[in-house]
Amino acid sequence: MAGLPETSFSAQGPLVTRVGLGGEGVLRTYGKDAQAREVINEAMAQGITYFDTAPAYAGSQAYLGSVWAEHPDVEEKIFHTSKSAQRSFDGALRDLEEILHTLNRKKLDLWQIHDVRTMDDIRKIESSNGALKAFVQARDQGLVKHIGVTGHHDPEVLKICVQKWPLDAVLLPANPPEVLLGGFLDLAAGEAKEKGMAVIGMKCMGGGHYVQPQTGATADKLLNYALHCGVDLIIVGCSSPQEVRDLAKAATAPPMSESERADLEELFAPGLRRLAYYRGTV
């Protein structure tokens, strides 16, 4: 399927689909090559162009790399991303070398400083021998086109990264509890938008924990909600080709009404801190 809705990735472009295949789901495994390849191939068949991964996601990069090696024709059609949780200059560059080798790529479209949680993380990353210099150097050298940051632990910490660092993108949680709690989607994302950065949503279904059809919290509603809460695109991990098809379908659905959004938020209003389990305080 072609023709999924697209958005310009940051002020510099290019166009990417508003839904991307995340590195979770079946991709965050080892030894499930056939199932993982089915999911990746279905994502391409559905017209998805944004593919997310990271060294931390088990065999995700190797699965993707094996598919890209067999499909050199998609080189210019796919937006290749990865991350590094290394905090030092040397560690980050070693990560990048291994990422490119595993993904069978000469360069990345987006490389992200992964999972920044604390002020101590920030101090290490921006120190004289910190990872931030490696990210900027890689962009300057053309090994990566864009650099970004990811975080789901503390919105204030992520906002500081967005404010201080020369980034092109931020990846953060996008779901009903986050809208109600505030922080990531208003403060951090707001700062990113002012700087012309791409805002990417994750944890749209809370790792599957938010999907409760009996209450009305269906996967399609949660995906629709996430797509229309101020982000440019969302990434979702999938465990089967059908889940990929459902993700692609969500991209083309019209936005929910304000009353429908309010009804969904009401389901999550009790126990917000518990539901935002990925934050530093629960």
C-alpha positions in Angstrom: 0.0 0.0 0.0 1.4 3.4 -0.9 0.2 6.9 -0.2 0.4 6.9 3.6 0.2 10.5 5.1 3.6 12.1 5.3 5.2 14.9 7.2 8.4 16.9 6.7 11.1 15.6 9.1 12.2 18.8 10.9 12.9 22.0 9.1 15.4 20.3 6.8 13.1 17.5 5.6 12.8 15.0 4.0 9.2 13.6 3.9 8.5 10.6 6.1 5.4 8.7 6.8 3.5 9.7 9.9 3.7 6.2 11.3 7.0 4.3 11.7 7.9 0.8 12.6 9.4 0.8 16.1 12.2 -1.4 17.3 10.1 -3.1 19.9 7.6 -6.0 19.4 9.0 -9.0 17.6 12.1 -7.0 16.6 13.2 -6.8 20.2 14.0 -10.5 20.3 16.7 -12.9 19.2 16.2 -16.0 17.1 12.9 -15.0 15.5 14.3 -14.1 12.1 11.3 -15.3 10.0 8.7 -13.5 12.1 10.8 -10.3 12.3 11.3 -10.3 8.6 7.6 -10.8 8.0 6.9 -7.6 10.0 9.6 -5.6 8.3 8.5 -6.7 4.8 4.9 -5.9 5.6 5.8 -2.4 6.8 7.5 -1.8 3.5 4.5 -3.2 1.6 2.2 -0.9 3.5 4.3 2.1 2.4 5.9 2.8 5.8 9.2 4.7 5.3 10.4 5.4 8.9 12.2 2.5 10.7 13.3 2.9 14.3 15.9 0.7 16.1 18.7 0.8 18.7 21.6 -1.3 20.0 19.5 -1.8 23.2 16.7 -3.6 21.2 18.1 -7.1 21.2 18.3 -8.4 17.6 16.3 -5.5 16.0 19.3 -4.0 14.1 20.4 -7.3 12.7 16.9 -8.2 11.6 16.6 -4.8 9.7 20.1 -5.1 8.3 19.4 -8.5 6.8 16.4 -7.2 5.0 18.1 -4.0 3.8 21.0 -6.2 2.4 18.4 -8.0 0.2 16.6 -4.8 -0.9 19.2 -2.3 -2.1 16.4 -0.7 -4.1 14.9 0.8 -1.0 18.0 2.7 0.0 16.6 6.1 -0.9 13.0 5.3 0.2 13.6 4.3 3.8 14.4 6.7 6.6 17.0 4.8 8.7 17.3 5.6 12.4 19.2 4.3 15.4 20.4 5.4 18.8 23.3 5.2 21.3 23.0 5.2 25.1 26.8 5.7 25.4 27.7 8.8 27.3 31.3 9.2 26.2 32.7 10.4 22.9 34.6 7.2 22.1 31.8 5.0 23.3 29.3 6.7 21.0 31.5 6.5 18.0 32.1 2.8 18.6 28.4 2.4 18.7 27.9 4.2 15.5 30.5 2.1 13.7 28.8 -1.1 14.9 25.3 0.3 14.0 26.3 1.0 10.5 27.9 -2.4 10.1 24.9 -4.2 11.5 22.3 -2.3 9.5 24.3 -2.6 6.3 24.4 1.1 5.9 27.0 3.7 5.0 25.1 6.5 6.9 22.0 7.0 9.1 19.2 9.5 8.5 18.8 10.0 12.2 21.0 9.1 15.2 19.7 9.7 18.6 21.2 10.2 22.1 19.2 7.4 23.8 17.2 7.5 27.1 18.5 10.7 28.8 17.1 10.5 32.4 19.1 12.7 34.8 21.1 15.8 35.1 24.1 13.6 35.6 23.4 12.1 32.2 23.4 15.6 30.7 26.7 16.5 32.4 28.4 13.4 31.1 27.0 13.8 27.5 28.0 17.4 27.2 31.3 17.2 28.9 34.6 17.7 27.0 34.8 14.0 26.1 31.1 13.5 26.0 28.8 11.8 23.5 27.3 15.1 22.2 30.5 15.9 20.5 30.5 12.6 18.7 26.9 13.1 17.5 27.7 16.6 16.2 30.9 15.3 14.6 29.1 12.5 12.9 26.6 14.9 11.4 29.3 17.3 10.3 31.1 14.4 8.6 28.0 13.2 6.8 27.8 9.8 8.6 24.4 10.9 9.9 22.0 13.5 8.4 20.2 14.4 11.6 20.8 14.0 15.4 18.2 13.8 18.1 17.5 12.9 21.7 15.1 10.5 23.4 13.6 10.4 26.8 10.7 9.1 28.8 11.9 9.4 32.4 11.8 13.1 33.3 10.2 15.8 31.1 12.3 18.6 32.7 15.5 16.8 31.9 14.4 16.2 28.3 13.4 19.9 27.9 16.9 21.0 28.9 18.4 18.8 26.2 16.1 20.3 23.7 16.9 23.8 24.8 20.7 23.5 25.0 21.8 21.0 22.4 22.0 21.5 18.6 19.4 18.8 17.7 17.1 18.0 14.9 14.6 15.8 16.6 13.2 14.6 19.9 11.5 11.3 20.7 9.1 11.3 23.7 5.9 9.6 25.1 2.6 10.4 23.4 -0.5 8.9 25.0 -3.5 10.0 27.1 -1.7 9.8 30.5 1.0 12.1 29.2 -1.5 14.7 28.0 -3.1 14.7 31.4 0.1 14.7 33.4 1.8 17.4 31.2 5.5 17.9 30.7 6.6 15.9 27.7 4.0 16.9 25.2 3.6 20.5 26.2 7.0 21.7 27.6 9.6 19.5 25.9 7.7 19.1 22.6 6.8 22.8 22.7 10.4 23.8 22.9 11.3 21.4 20.1 8.6 22.9 17.8 9.9 26.4 18.4 13.3 25.3 17.3 12.0 23.6 14.2 12.8 20.1 15.4 10.8 17.0 14.6 8.7 15.6 17.4 8.3 11.8 17.4 5.8 10.0 19.7 6.4 6.7 21.4 4.8 4.5 24.0 1.5 5.3 22.3 -0.1 2.1 23.8 2.0 1.9 26.9 3.7 -1.3 25.7 0.3 -2.8 25.1 -0.8 -2.2 28.7 -3.2 0.6 27.7 -5.1 -1.6 25.3 -8.4 -2.6 27.1 -11.1 -3.1 24.5 -13.7 -3.8 27.1 -13.4 -0.2 28.4 -13.2 1.4 25.0 -9.4 1.8 25.0 -8.8 0.0 21.7 -5.5 0.0 19.8 -6.9 2.0 16.9 -8.2 4.8 19.2 -4.9 5.0 21.1 -3.0 5.3 17.9 -5.3 7.9 16.5 -5.0 9.8 19.8 -1.2 9.8 19.7 -1.1 10.9 16.1 -3.1 14.0 16.9 -1.5 15.3 20.2 1.1 17.6 18.7 3.7 15.1 17.3 4.9 14.9 13.8 4.9 11.1 13.7 4.6 8.1 15.9 6.6 4.8 16.1 5.0 1.6 17.2 6.6 -1.9 17.8 4.7 -4.6 16.0 4.7 -8.4 16.6 2.8 -9.5 13.5 2.0 -8.4 9.9 -1.6 -7.7 11.0 -0.4 -5.3 13.6 1.6 -3.5 10.9 -1.5 -3.3 8.8 -3.5 -1.9 11.7 -0.8 0.7 12.2 -0.9 1.8 8.6 -4.7 1.9 8.7 -4.5 4.2 11.8 -2.4 6.7 9.8 -5.2 7.2 7.3 -8.1 7.5 9.8 -9.7 10.9 10.4 -8.9 12.5 13.8 -11.1 11.7 16.7 -13.6 14.3 17.9 -12.8 16.3 21.0 -15.5 14.5 22.9 -14.1 11.1 21.9 -10.6 12.3 23.0 -12.1 13.4 26.3 -13.8 10.1 26.8 -10.5 8.2 26.2 -8.7 10.5 28.6 -11.3 9.9 31.3 -10.5 6.2 31.2 -6.9 7.0 32.2 -7.5 9.8 34.7 -7.4 7.5 37.7 -3.9 6.4 38.7 -1.9 8.6 36.2 1.5 8.1 37.9 1.0 4.4 37.9 0.1 4.4 34.2 3.1 6.5 33.3 5.2 3.6 34.6 8.2 4.6 32.4 8.7 7.9 34.2 11.1 8.2 37.1 8.4 8.6 39.7 5.5 6.2 39.8 
